[in-house]
């Protein structure tokens, strides 16, 4: 879903990912009076990562709403607002705190259209920073995106750059159904990109091919796109051309793009930060096995986190997949006949 130009006009900004989120929220609030933002500290403090900085001052306390420390309440109020025609954008401070909101998302947000046979919809967005890499304590570094991908009725969107954060968030806010929008906080301020604030959304439910290649396919999303691109660059120096695909929307999953690439290259490495078992990478691997087995020249390789909680800061780097891990997996799939 994309949007046309709005009356606000357009400017180009060199921004980080978190600043692109702020830019998209500002645009959405300007363009649509039904958009409201709510969450813990989103107003006066501008959010724990400053994603909503300055929005309360511009749009007022009725549209940028500080809530109690109650994630179930935040999600529940958002479902109610959305069912009555508003477009709430709710923030959960860290993905580790999102579990209290799951009941509202699973039992109500994702089922409202089906439950009412289309009479009601739930155009809400649940935003949350997620993933490790910032040396935070327990409950601040989870990557449990597969949990939401398993819930029918929810879209799950994960940007990997400032430009995609801006365009995907705008499309998520404009979507008629609920979207869980997960922001990889490790790359919140990693790079800057030129983002045109023109109100144009990017398509949901679509993978983005970031690099063309013929020798193998590398599939990832979120913060791990950074290491995946670095690995592809190093492999290119060694004479291996890897195609890099950013999944972006993990549910519903655009397997057409992934399968088309695998049919061309015959080899695939899937990279995720989340634990190894029962994850999005497992689903992608299974679908490739079901639908493209005869094109494979070697087994699909997975590079993942471990089936343990994220360790405390001192050992965090041992848990996170690295560029070297990705290159090793790529080499393994290339060496198989």
N, C-alpha and C positions, 0 to 999 in steps of 0.2 A: 504494500500500500504506500503510495507516495502522495505528496501534496503539491499543489501549484504555488505560485508566488503569492505572497500576502501583501496587504496594504502597508506593512511596516517598511518595505524596501529591503535592501541587502547591503551588507558591509563584509569585508574580509578581515578575519582576525587570526593571528598566529597564537594558537592556544594548545594547552595540554588536554588530556582526555577529560579530567574533572572540570576544566573550564569549558570544554565543549558541552558537557552535560548541563552546566549552568546556562550556557548560551541557548541550548534547546529548550530548557524550562522557561527561560525568559521569553523566548519567541512564542511558545505555546500559551503562556499566560496572556500575552499581548493579543494573540490572534483569536483566542476562544475564551469568552467570559465564563464558560462552564468548567474550565480547568482550575483546580485548586491543588495546593501542595500541603501535605500534612506529615507529621512525624516528630520524633524527639529532637528538639533543638534545631529544627530546620528554620525557624524564624529569627529569633533574637541573635543566635550564635551563627547562623548560616550553615548549620550542619557540622558534624564531627570532622568531615573532610573538606568543608567549605563549598560543597556542591551547590548550596542554595544561597550563597553569600549575596547580600544586597537585594534579594527578591522581596523580603518583607518590607523594606523601605520603599520600594517602587510600587508594590501592588497592595500593601496593607495587610493587617492581621486577619481579615476575613478570608483572604485567598492564600495566605502562607501561614499555616496554623501549627503552633507548637502544641504537642499532645503530652499526656502523661507517659511515664515509662511503662507502656502496656502494649506489646506488639499485637496481641489478639484484638484489643480495642481498635488499634490503628487499621488493621485489615478489615475488621467488622464494620467500622464506620465507612470505610471506603466502598465496601460491597453495597451498603445502603445508599450512599450517595450515587454510585454508578447506576443502580437499579432505577433511580429517579431522574436520570438524564444528565447528571454531572459527570465530569471526567477527573476523578481524583488521581493524583500521583503521590503515592504513599512511600515514605522512606523508612526502612529498617536499618538501624545504625551499622550493624555487622550481620553477615549471614549466620553467624553462630547464634544470634538471638531470634532467628526467623521461625524457629520451630513452634513458638506459641501462635504464630499466624497461620500455620499450615491448615488447621481445622477449618478456618474461614475460606481459605483458597481452595481446598479440596472439596469441601462439602457444600459450598455456596457459590463462590466466584466462578469456578469451573463448570458448575452444573446449572446455573441459573437459566441459560438459554434453553437447555434441554428440558429442565424441570417445568418451565412455563410454555413449552412448545413454541418458542420464538417470540412470545409476547413481551418478554423482558430480556435485556442483555446486560452485560457487566463491563462497560468500557473503563476499566481501571488499570493502573500500572503499579506494580509493587517493585520498588527499586531497593537494591541492597549491594553494598560493597562486598566482594567475596575473594577468597583465595589467600594464599600465604605470601611470604616474601617481604614483609615489613617488620618482622621480628616482634610480633605482637604476642600477648599472653593467650592462654587457652580461651576457646570460644570466639576468637577473632580471626581465624585463618582457615575456616572450612571451605571446601569446594564440593557442595552437595547438590550441584545442579541436576544430577540424574534423578533426584527425588521429585523435583517439580516436573521434569520431562516425562515422568511416569504417570502424571495426573491428567486424565482426559479433560479437554476444555481449556487448558492453559497453553499459551505460547510462552516459550522461554528463549530470551534473546540475550546475547553476550557480545558487546562490542570489543574490538581489539585495537582501536586507534581513535584519535580525536574526530576524524571525519566520519567514521562509522558510528561513533557514539552520538554525534549530533543528528545524523540522518535517521538512524534506527530508533532513537528515543522519540523523535517527532512522529514517526510512523506508529510506534507503540502507543503513544498518547492518543492518536487519531483512530486507532483500531477499535472496532465495535465490541471486542471481546477482551477478557483479562490477559495481561501480559506480565510475566515476571522478568524484570530487566536487571541482570546481574552485571555489576561493574567491577572489573579486575583492578583492585586497589593498588597492586604492585606496580602497575603502569599508569596510575593516575597522573603522575608528573614525569614520566620517563622521557617522553619526546613531545615536541611541538609540531603542529601542522597548520597549514593555511586552511581555514574553514570559512566558507562563504555562508554568512547568516542570511540565507534567502528563503528559509521556510520549506525547502525541498526535503522531503523524506526519502529514505532509501527503502528498497523493497524488503519486506519480511519474508520468511520462509525460503530464503535463497542463500546459497553459498556464494562466496566471493573468491575468485581465482586470483591470487596475489602475484603468482609467478608461474610462467609457462615452463614446462619441461617434458622430456620424452622418456626418461630413464626410470623414474619412480614417482609416486604420488605421496605427498605428505599432507596429512589432514589434522587440523587443530582448531582451537578457538581461544578467545580470551587472552590472558597474559602470555600463554605458551606460544602464541604466534610470534612473539619477539624472538625466542630461542629457535623456533622452527625456521624463521627466515635467515637467522645467522647460520644455522646448520646448512641450509640450502646454498648460501653464499660460499661457505667453505667447501662444500661438495663440488660446486661449480669450478673452484680453483683446481680441484682434483679431476676435472673432466666429466663430472656427473651432473646432469641437468635434472633437477627435482622440480616437480610441479607442486606449488603450495596452495592449499585450499583452506580458507577461513570459513568454518561452518556458520558462524554468526547467529543463526536461529537453530538451536538444537532440538526444538520441538515446535511445530512439525519439522522433520528432517528432510532436507533436499538431497535425496540420494541420487537423483538424476545426474547432478553435476559431479558427484563423487564417482559414480559408476562409469560415467563417460571418461573420466580421467584414468581410472584404473584399467578400463578396456584399452586405453592408449598405451599406458606404461607397463602394465602387467605386474606391478609391484606397489605395495602400499605400507606406509608407516603411519599409525595414528598416535597422536601425542595429547595427553591430558595431564593436568596437575592432580586431579582427583584420585582417590584410591583405585586400585587396579580392577577389583571385582565388581560386577554388576553396574558398570558405568556406561556413559555415552560411547566411549571408545569400544566397549564390548558390543554394543548394538551396531555400530558402524561395521565392525569386523564381521559380525554375524550376517549382516545384510549383504556385504560383499561376498561372503561364502555362499549365500543362497542365490544371489543374482548374477555374480560375475566369476564364479569358480573356474570356468573353462578359459578365462582370460588370464588368470593368475599364473605367473612363472615361478613364484615362491610364496610361502605362507605370509599372511599379513602379520606385521610386527606391531606391538604396542609398547609405547614408552609412557609410564604412568607414575603416580605416587604409590605409596604403600598402603596396605590394608590395616592401617593404624591411625589413631588421632595424630594430627600435626604435632610434632615434638615442640618443646619449648624453644625459645629463640636460639640457644646455643647450637642446637642440632637441626635447625630448620633447613639449612642448605643441603644436608644429607638426604632430606626427604624430597626436595624439589627436583624434578627432572632438569637436566642440564643440556646445553648444546652438545657436549661430548656424548651424552647418552643417546641423543637423537642421531648423531653421526654414526655411532656404533650400531644402532638398530638399522639404519639405512645400509650400512656396509653388510650386515648380516643378510638382509633381503636381496642385496645385489649379488652376493656370493653364492646364494642358492640357485641352482640351475632351473 
